[in-house]
Amino acid sequence: MQRFKGKTLFVTGAGQGLGEAIGQRFHEEGANVVAVDINDSTLATVWPGDERSTAVVADVTQAEAIQAAVDKAVERFGRIDILANVAGIALEQPFVDISEADWRRVIDVNLTGTFLVGQAVARQMIRQSPAGGAIVNMASKNGIAAEVKYAHYNASKAGVILLTKTMAADLADHGIRVNAVAPGYCRTPLTAAMDPEEFQRRYAEQCIPLNRLGKPEEVAGLFAFLASEDAGFVTGETILMDGGQLAIDGRKFHAWDDI
């Protein structure tokens, strides 16, 4: 499909994992892609650049850097039609051990970064009026149900969900739709760095009804749907994709030997 031919996607966190998969999906469907990441080396490897893509190094917590990236996108492709607001980090720490610096770092990247990027891109979309646009924020299952040792991450993603609703309300008159995707446990470089393979396997067996972790390309597919005309009457929503984890009470009886 070429659903996004002639459209321009601005995607953060594009150097690896979910952001990379999302950017690639839109590129395959015909979009121009402005790939943004703080890591220059991974970004250059994934996005070497072609006639329909360009890479921009920027820190999502810095408003001036994000505005410069938006300006570069407009200079290259003339407009921004879609934002995939993906950049994020996670730290695993018991609540009582979280330092103020770590708390602020996670909130700054995941929530403030989502706000700053969303605001800068929305302003550009408004300047393009009456064309409108589509914004898809990266939330998480952890923004809906808490997970131990992730207080800062959980809080940041819960904030993204309500920010999404508010952005949708504020931007509706400009024809800009705003939604969010809340993935559960997906197999990415971030999870691989945090959790050993055996933990991932056991987690899927014991906690996820579909008995496996999510795939980045599945998250990318949902982002593409929400940005497409098929979702033209959808705004202010957060769609959970967690393999059924939050649909149950936490117990998969056949997965526990002692039940």
C-alpha positions as a printed NumPy array, in Angstrom:
array([[  0.   ,   0.   ,   0.   ],
       [  1.   ,   3.595,  -0.584],
       [ -1.381,   5.231,   1.901],
       [  1.087,   7.966,   2.767],
       [  2.471,   8.871,  -0.634],
       [  3.133,  12.613,  -0.699],
       [  2.839,  12.864,   3.104],
       [  5.682,  13.7  ,   5.48 ],
       [  6.236,  11.868,   8.754],
       [  8.221,  13.382,  11.631],
       [  9.252,  10.53 ,  13.938],
       [ 11.272,  10.756,  17.15 ],
       [ 13.256,   7.912,  18.687],
       [ 13.847,   6.72 ,  15.127],
       [ 17.334,   5.322,  15.676],
       [ 16.236,   1.92 ,  16.973],
       [ 13.414,  -0.206,  18.29 ],
       [  9.837,   0.963,  17.945],
       [ 10.729,   4.343,  16.447],
       [ 12.831,   2.717,  13.753],
       [ 10.077,   0.218,  12.9  ],
       [  7.458,   2.967,  12.723],
       [  9.591,   5.136,  10.471],
       [ 10.334,   2.214,   8.165],
       [  6.638,   1.267,   7.934],
       [  5.639,   4.763,   6.834],
       [  8.555,   4.922,   4.39 ],
       [  7.427,   1.618,   2.857],
       [  3.946,   3.09 ,   2.464],
       [  5.239,   6.06 ,   0.497],
       [  5.835,   8.74 ,   3.134],
       [  8.726,  11.127,   3.315],
       [ 10.392,  10.454,   6.672],
       [ 12.191,  12.893,   8.947],
       [ 13.927,  10.569,  11.411],
       [ 14.892,  12.217,  14.703],
       [ 17.024,  10.72 ,  17.461],
       [ 19.542,  11.87 ,  20.064],
       [ 22.025,   9.136,  19.106],
       [ 23.939,  10.228,  16.017],
       [ 25.642,   6.905,  15.306],
       [ 22.57 ,   4.657,  15.396],
       [ 20.51 ,   7.236,  13.514],
       [ 23.035,   7.462,  10.685],
       [ 23.192,   3.677,  10.418],
       [ 19.434,   3.202,  10.215],
       [ 18.67 ,   6.311,   8.169],
       [ 21.558,   7.025,   5.764],
       [ 19.219,   9.21 ,   3.735],
       [ 17.558,   8.954,   0.342],
       [ 15.175,  11.013,  -1.751],
       [ 12.365,  10.406,   0.744],
       [ 14.148,  10.399,   4.095],
       [ 16.486,  12.521,   6.138],
       [ 17.993,  12.147,   9.616],
       [ 18.15 ,  14.91 ,  12.223],
       [ 19.968,  14.632,  15.542],
       [ 18.003,  16.322,  18.329],
       [ 17.219,  15.993,  22.027],
       [ 13.446,  15.945,  22.594],
       [ 13.865,  17.667,  25.966],
       [ 15.282,  20.786,  24.307],
       [ 12.656,  23.043,  22.729],
       [ 15.135,  24.922,  20.544],
       [ 16.582,  21.687,  19.168],
       [ 13.132,  20.364,  18.334],
       [ 12.136,  23.59 ,  16.619],
       [ 15.325,  23.424,  14.564],
       [ 14.451,  19.851,  13.561],
       [ 10.937,  20.926,  12.538],
       [ 12.427,  23.758,  10.485],
       [ 14.761,  21.305,   8.739],
       [ 11.841,  19.014,   7.972],
       [  9.867,  21.836,   6.391],
       [ 12.903,  23.044,   4.486],
       [ 13.448,  19.556,   3.051],
       [  9.874,  18.418,   2.377],
       [  7.753,  21.558,   2.633],
       [  5.411,  20.37 ,   5.371],
       [  4.737,  17.874,   8.17 ],
       [  1.555,  15.808,   7.935],
       [  2.109,  13.123,  10.565],
       [  3.931,  13.009,  13.888],
       [  4.982,   9.75 ,  15.522],
       [  5.964,  10.944,  19.005],
       [  7.975,   7.91 ,  20.068],
       [ 11.205,   8.866,  21.896],
       [ 11.343,   7.503,  25.417],
       [ 13.456,   5.843,  28.084],
       [ 12.85 ,   3.421,  30.955],
       [ 14.716,   2.704,  34.179],
       [ 14.027,  -0.196,  36.539],
       [ 14.377,   1.   ,  40.137],
       [ 12.528,   0.354,  43.403],
       [ 10.397,   3.345,  44.356],
       [ 12.426,   4.214,  47.463],
       [ 15.693,   4.127,  45.492],
       [ 14.684,   6.508,  42.682],
       [ 16.821,   9.626,  42.787],
       [ 15.418,  13.028,  41.987],
       [ 17.749,  13.158,  38.981],
       [ 16.461,   9.86 ,  37.584],
       [ 12.85 ,  10.87 ,  38.226],
       [ 13.337,  14.12 ,  36.348],
       [ 15.226,  12.416,  33.514],
       [ 12.438,   9.931,  32.789],
       [  9.685,  12.537,  33.096],
       [ 11.658,  15.009,  30.959],
       [ 12.146,  12.58 ,  28.085],
       [  8.861,  10.69 ,  28.135],
       [  6.357,  13.373,  29.098],
       [  7.965,  16.779,  28.618],
       [  9.582,  15.566,  25.396],
       [  6.213,  14.39 ,  24.093],
       [  4.763,  17.798,  24.948],
       [  7.577,  19.803,  23.348],
       [  7.632,  17.798,  20.119],
       [  3.852,  17.735,  19.91 ],
       [  3.616,  21.473,  20.408],
       [  6.273,  22.328,  17.82 ],
       [  4.8  ,  20.021,  15.18 ],
       [  1.211,  21.081,  15.919],
       [  2.167,  24.702,  15.385],
       [  3.589,  23.763,  11.988],
       [  0.452,  21.798,  11.109],
       [ -1.686,  24.807,  12.028],
       [  0.409,  26.977,   9.723],
       [ -0.46 ,  24.528,   6.954],
       [ -4.196,  24.958,   7.667],
       [ -6.691,  23.799,   6.539],
       [ -4.83 ,  20.572,   5.771],
       [ -4.819,  19.357,   9.39 ],
       [ -2.685,  16.406,  10.399],
       [ -2.351,  13.32 ,  12.573],
       [ -0.329,  12.952,  15.767],
       [  0.263,   9.574,  17.415],
       [  1.926,   9.57 ,  20.833],
       [  3.709,   6.619,  22.411],
       [  2.033,   5.679,  25.676],
       [  2.338,   2.288,  27.377],
       [  0.415,  -0.422,  29.181],
       [  2.299,   0.954,  32.201],
       [  0.349,   4.178,  31.897],
       [ -2.845,   2.209,  32.506],
       [ -1.749,  -0.358,  35.098],
       [  1.254,   0.059,  37.371],
       [  4.321,  -2.165,  37.313],
       [  6.662,  -2.397,  40.312],
       [ 10.042,  -0.665,  40.074],
       [  8.848,   1.708,  37.336],
       [  7.188,   4.574,  39.248],
       [  8.792,   7.271,  37.086],
       [  8.071,   5.431,  33.831],
       [  4.498,   4.582,  34.851],
       [  3.782,   8.177,  35.835],
       [  5.259,   9.543,  32.615],
       [  3.158,   7.264,  30.428],
       [ -0.028,   7.961,  32.393],
       [  0.713,  11.625,  31.738],
       [  1.064,  10.942,  28.017],
       [ -2.419,   9.406,  27.954],
       [ -4.13 ,  12.451,  29.447],
       [ -1.903,  14.795,  27.444],
       [ -3.137,  12.971,  24.323],
       [ -6.771,  13.586,  25.247],
       [ -6.103,  17.252,  25.933],
       [ -4.142,  17.754,  22.726],
       [ -6.994,  16.135,  20.804],
       [ -9.494,  18.536,  22.335],
       [ -7.327,  21.603,  21.794],
       [ -6.346,  20.78 ,  18.218],
       [ -9.628,  19.413,  16.851],
       [-10.712,  22.768,  15.42 ],
       [ -7.539,  22.745,  13.304],
       [ -8.334,  19.339,  11.832],
       [ -5.503,  17.687,  13.764],
       [ -6.281,  14.279,  15.222],
       [ -4.288,  13.1  ,  18.251],
       [ -4.207,   9.522,  19.503],
       [ -1.845,   7.263,  21.429],
       [ -0.695,   3.663,  21.312],
       [ -0.093,   1.796,  24.569],
       [  2.047,  -1.277,  23.879],
       [  2.636,  -4.   ,  26.383],
       [  5.874,  -5.924,  26.603],
       [  7.542,  -5.846,  23.173],
       [ 10.813,  -7.337,  22.011],
       [ 13.101,  -4.345,  21.373],
       [ 16.755,  -3.407,  21.977],
       [ 15.61 ,  -1.608,  25.148],
       [ 13.953,  -4.703,  26.628],
       [ 16.841,  -6.9  ,  25.495],
       [ 19.258,  -4.656,  27.394],
       [ 17.14 ,  -4.777,  30.551],
       [ 15.839,  -8.348,  30.657],
       [ 17.532, -11.691,  29.883],
       [ 15.985, -14.018,  27.318],
       [ 14.77 , -16.462,  29.97 ],
       [ 12.893, -13.708,  31.798],
       [ 11.213, -12.625,  28.564],
       [ 10.142, -16.199,  27.831],
       [  8.731, -16.773,  31.303],
       [  6.958, -13.411,  31.287],
       [  5.18 , -14.278,  28.052],
       [  4.203, -17.711,  29.364],
       [  2.884, -16.483,  32.693],
       [  1.437, -13.039,  31.964],
       [  0.391, -12.666,  28.316],
       [ -2.606, -14.628,  27.003],
       [ -1.167, -14.72 ,  23.488],
       [  1.951, -16.383,  24.95 ],
       [  4.494, -14.12 ,  23.275],
       [  5.944, -10.629,  23.338],
       [  4.818,  -7.948,  20.934],
       [  6.722,  -7.139,  17.77 ],
       [  7.881,  -3.66 ,  16.73 ],
       [  6.263,  -4.104,  13.321],
       [  2.901,  -4.692,  15.027],
       [  3.216,  -1.414,  16.908],
       [  4.189,   0.257,  13.637],
       [  1.06 ,  -1.115,  11.994],
       [ -1.172,   0.447,  14.637],
       [  0.611,   3.784,  14.3  ],
       [  0.02 ,   3.606,  10.547],
       [ -3.674,   2.849,  11.036],
       [ -4.18 ,   5.777,  13.427],
       [ -2.426,   8.131,  11.007],
       [ -4.433,   6.917,   8.018],
       [ -7.799,   7.99 ,   6.636],
       [ -9.247,   4.722,   7.979],
       [ -9.031,   6.35 ,  11.426],
       [-10.352,   9.699,  10.223],
       [-13.021,   9.868,  12.954],
       [-10.737,   8.675,  15.76 ],
       [ -9.172,  11.228,  18.081],
       [ -8.354,  11.44 ,  21.778],
       [ -8.032,   7.676,  22.089],
       [ -5.34 ,   5.454,  23.557],
       [ -5.32 ,   1.988,  22.037],
       [ -3.903,  -0.78 ,  24.2  ],
       [ -1.99 ,  -3.577,  22.45 ],
       [ -0.64 ,  -5.973,  25.059],
       [ -1.534,  -9.468,  23.886],
       [ -4.493,  -9.511,  26.273],
       [ -2.468,  -8.945,  29.445],
       [ -4.758,  -6.35 ,  31.013],
       [ -7.856,  -8.249,  29.907],
       [ -7.218, -10.827,  32.633],
       [ -6.642, -10.592,  36.381],
       [ -2.961, -11.439,  36.154],
       [ -3.314, -15.218,  36.396],
       [ -2.898, -17.706,  33.604],
       [ -3.737, -20.854,  35.569],
       [ -2.021, -23.281,  33.223],
       [  1.219, -21.286,  33.526],
       [  1.604, -21.762,  37.279],
       [  2.574, -25.137,  38.711],
       [  1.385, -24.33 ,  42.223],
       [ -2.247, -23.383,  41.423]])
